[in-house]
Each structure stands twice: as structure tokens, then as C-alpha cells.
Amino acid sequence: MKKIALFLLLQMVLIGSKSAMAQLSADDVFKTKVPVTWLGIDFSEVRFIGPASGWGEVSTKSPTEMRDNYFPAWNNLIANEPKNFRVEEAVSRPSVEYAIEVTAKANEKSNKKEIFSESISDYQLLKEDDIKAMVKKYDFKGKTGLGFCLIAEGMSKGREEASFWVTFVDMDSKKVLYTKRVTGKAGGFGFRNYWAGSVKSVFKTMKKDFLKWD
């Protein structure tokens, strides 16, 4: 019985040690040898600043049209044109895995009745606690390791820029390891590409400054 008890105790210690070793920290975000999974852009709490009638090429956009058409279009554009966006360069890695279905699920559940605002005070409303609460709801589909996403906060037509929270998470524990607000200049031909330009701008900023962040 003593041998069995000792064996069980050793097993528990080993399991605990492995769990502790597997747990990520904020330092791992900036260790270029730690693999990163790109989770896409979460638009579920975004606000578009400016008259609704000014957001489309032809007709007024609706929250439903944004959710069902443009949210997936922006995420798919990055996934389908990796050489154009270079997610890996933004996080100083040789490559990244893709799991954009994680934020796609969050975007599909967005049910905001109004995402347009003419008040510039609505441009940057999210706080760090909001980011943590949003990440807690993600379904990582059993994926573990370091996940990276952008959480869209505001898109300002007047400023011609968008505000995002660059967010890194331990997918196993759903713990936000690091999050930072970064704005990106919009630019490009057509509604989809114009706002995709703000994402590209954020990635360029990250490529230049990422390893200097604290």
C-alpha cells in the first residue's frame, strides 16, 4: 500500500510539474522561439464612428450586413493573402499558425442593434477588463499555446483610422498575457480594402516596435 501511495504521489507531482512548465507568461509573448497562433480579428464590440450612410460604396450599411459580410471578409482577406499582411513579421516570428475560426465564432454571435455612432467619444471605449472578459468567452477548440488576435474597438471615418487592442492569450487557460491599444491608418481602394489597410498599418507598427514593448 505504501508503494502504491508513493507512486500516486509521484504521479501527482509530475503532472503538476508539467502543468507549471506548460503555463505561459507575458515574457513568452516576446520570446521569438515561442510559437504563435493567429486567431483573427474580433469585431464583436466594434463601433463605426460617422454617419451610417457614409460607410458604404452605394447604400447604407446595417449591423447585420457588417456582421455577416464584412467581418468574415476582413478576416478571410488576411488568411488568403498572407504575403500581403505578414502576420508573422508583426510578432517577430518566422511563421504563425492560423485559427481564425476562434474570432469568427465571436463575430457570429455579435447582436448589437446599432454599431454606428456620430460621437467621437465612442471611438475608444474598451478597457483592459473588457478585453479579458471577451477572451474568456472564446472557444479555442482544444488549441493550446500562445494565441494572438486583434480586438477591434473603433473605426473612425473622420480620422481615417481604426483602433485595435493587440492581444496575446494563453489558449489553455484563456488568460490574457498582454494587451495594448494600437491605431492603424486606413487606406486602399473600396470599402473592404480601405479598412483592411488599417490592419496592415497596425502590423507594420508592430513589425517596427513589437520587441520594444514592455
N, C-alpha and C positions, 0 to 999 in steps of 0.2 A: 504493500500500500504506500509505503514511504517513497519507493522508486516511482510509482505512478504519480504521486503528488509532486515530486521533484520534476518529473518530465512535463507535467502540465504547467508548472510554474515557469520552467524554461521556455515552453512554447509561448506563454503569455508575454514573457519578456522580449522574445524575438519578434512577435507580432507588433508589440508596442514600439520596438526599436525601428522596425521597417516603416511603421506609420509615421514616426517622428522624422525619419530620413526623407520620406516622400513629401512631407509638408513643405510648401513653398513659402518664401518670404519676399518682401519688397525688393530685397537685394537681387533676387533671381531675375527680376524684370530687366535688369541692366547687365546681366551676365550673358554675353553673346553666344555662349555654348548651350544655354538652356533653350530647348525647342519652344516655338510659339505657334499657336493655332489662331488663325484669323476667323473671327466669329461674325464679321459683317457689321452693319450699321443698324442700331436700334433707333427707329423713328417714332416709337410709340408715344412719346411725350413732346414731340417737336411742335413749335409754333412758327407759323409763317407770318412775318411782320410786313404788312402792307395790304392794300385793298385786295380782296379775293379776285376781283375782275382783272387785276393786273398780273396774275400769276400764270396765265396760260397763253399759248400761241394764238388760240382762236376764241375759246369760250372760258367762262368762269370755272375754276376748279372746285371740286367738292371734297370734304374729308374722305368720303368713300373712294373717290377716284384716286386721291393721293395714296391711300392705304392699299388699294387693290392693284393699282397700275404702277405708280411711280416708286413707292418704297421697294418693291421687288426689282424694278427696272434699275435703280441705282445700285443695289447690291449685286445684281447679275452682271452689270456692266464691269464692275471691278473684278469679279470672278472670271469673266470671259475675256478680259483684256489685261491680264496680269503684267505684261511688259509695259503697258501704258501707265499703270498705277504703282507698281513696285512696292507692294506692301512690305516685303522682306527688307527693303532698304530703309523703310521708316522705322523699323525696330532693330536695325543693325544685325540682321541675321542673314545667312547665306540662302535660306529658303524658309517658307512657312507652310503649314498645313492649312486647309480650308474647311470650315464647318459653318457656313453662313446660314444653315438651317436653324441654328440656335436663335439668332436675332429675327429670322424670318417668322418663327413662331410667335415671338413677342410682338412683331409688327402686325401679324394677322389678328391678334387679339385687341388691337387698338380700337376703341369705340368712342373716341372723342367726337362730340357732335359739332364742335367748332375748333378748328386749328388755325384759323386766320385771325389776326389781330392788327389793329392800326396803331397800337400803343407800343412805342419802343421800349417801354419798361418791361414788356413781356419777352424781350429778346433773350435775356439770360436769367431764367427763373429757377433753374435746378440747383440744388445744393448737393454736397457730398453724400449726405444721408439719403437723398433721393436716389442717387446712383446706386448705393448699396442695396436699397430696397428693391430696385428694378432688377439688379443682378440676382438677388435671392430667388426671384421668380423664374429664372431661366431653367430650361430643361437641356442639360448638356448631353443627353443620350448616352450616358455611361463614359463619356470622354473625360480624361484626366489631364493634368499638366497645366501649363500656362496658357491662358486664353487672352486674346486681345480684341477689343471692339471699340467702335466709336459710338457714343450715345449722342444723337442729335438733339440739340437744345432749341436753337432758333435759327431761322433763315430770314435775313433782313434784305428786302428788295431795295430799300433806300440806301443801306450801307454797302450793298453788293457783296455781302459776306455771310458766312454761316458760322455758328458757334457749336462746338462739339466738346464732349468730355472724352478724352483719350483714357481708356480704362483697361487695366490688366487684372485678371482674376485667376485665382486657384480654382480650377473647374471641379476639383474633387470636393472641396469644402464650400464652394460658392462665396469665398471670401474675396473682397476687393483688396488687391495688394497695392495698387497705385492708381490714382485717377487725377487728371489735370485738364483744366479747360484750355482749349486751343481754338483760335478762329482761323478761318481759311477764306481767301478771296475767291469769289465766284468768277467764272469765265468760260466761254465756249458757245458754240452755235446751237440754238434750240434749247427748249426748257430743260430736258433731261441732262444734256451735256453741260449746260450753264451751271447747274448746281452740283453736278459731279465734279466740276472744276474746283469747287471749294474743298472737296475731299482730297483731291490731288494736291491742293495747296497745303493742307494740313500735313499730308505725308512728306512733302518737301521740307516743311518746317521741322518735322521730326527727324528726317534724314540728317539735317544740319545740326540740330540741338539735342537730340534724344539722349545721348550719353553724357550730356552736361546737366541734365535734370537731376534734382535731388528730392 
